[in-house]
Amino acid sequence: MSVAKVIEINASSAKGVEDAVQHGLKKAAESVKNIKGAWVNEIKVVTGDDGTVTEWRVNMKINFVVD
């Protein structure tokens, strides 16, 4: 029998949502093994004074199997 756990993280990127998700998963993988998937809960943008998007932020839950 295996046990799965879920952690919640935030990640960001100036390039876009997909890059923010990839960055978050890569960073989490440095300390968590057996990552199996993720759910993006929230997407937020940071804008400059002229209204252009300067940063994409994601809040996501990552699930992994415990050894």
C-alpha positions in Angstrom: 0.0 0.0 0.0 1.3 3.5 -0.8 0.6 6.8 0.9 0.3 10.1 -1.0 0.8 13.5 0.4 0.0 17.0 -0.9 1.9 20.2 -0.4 0.9 23.7 -1.5 3.4 26.1 -3.2 3.5 29.4 -5.0 5.7 30.0 -8.0 6.3 32.9 -10.4 7.7 33.7 -13.8 8.0 36.7 -16.1 7.5 34.4 -19.1 4.1 32.9 -18.4 1.9 30.5 -16.5 3.5 27.3 -18.0 7.0 28.6 -17.0 5.8 29.4 -13.5 4.4 25.9 -13.1 7.6 24.3 -14.5 9.7 26.4 -12.2 7.6 25.5 -9.1 7.7 21.8 -9.9 11.5 21.9 -10.5 12.1 23.7 -7.2 9.8 21.3 -5.3 11.6 18.3 -6.8 14.8 19.5 -5.1 13.4 18.5 -1.7 10.5 16.2 -2.5 10.8 12.8 -4.3 8.2 10.9 -6.3 6.1 13.8 -7.5 3.1 12.4 -9.4 1.1 15.5 -10.4 -0.1 19.0 -9.6 -3.3 21.1 -9.6 -3.1 24.8 -10.3 -5.5 26.5 -7.9 -5.0 30.1 -8.7 -3.3 32.3 -11.4 -2.5 35.9 -10.7 -0.7 38.5 -12.7 1.4 41.5 -11.6 1.2 44.5 -13.9 3.3 47.5 -14.5 2.0 51.1 -14.4 1.0 50.9 -18.1 -1.1 47.7 -17.5 1.3 45.3 -19.1 1.9 41.9 -17.4 5.3 41.9 -15.7 4.9 38.6 -13.7 2.7 35.5 -13.7 2.1 33.8 -10.3 0.6 30.4 -9.7 -0.6 28.7 -6.5 -0.6 25.0 -6.8 -0.9 21.7 -4.9 1.6 19.0 -5.6 1.0 15.4 -4.8 3.7 12.8 -4.2 4.1 9.3 -3.0 5.8 8.7 0.4 8.5 6.0 0.4 
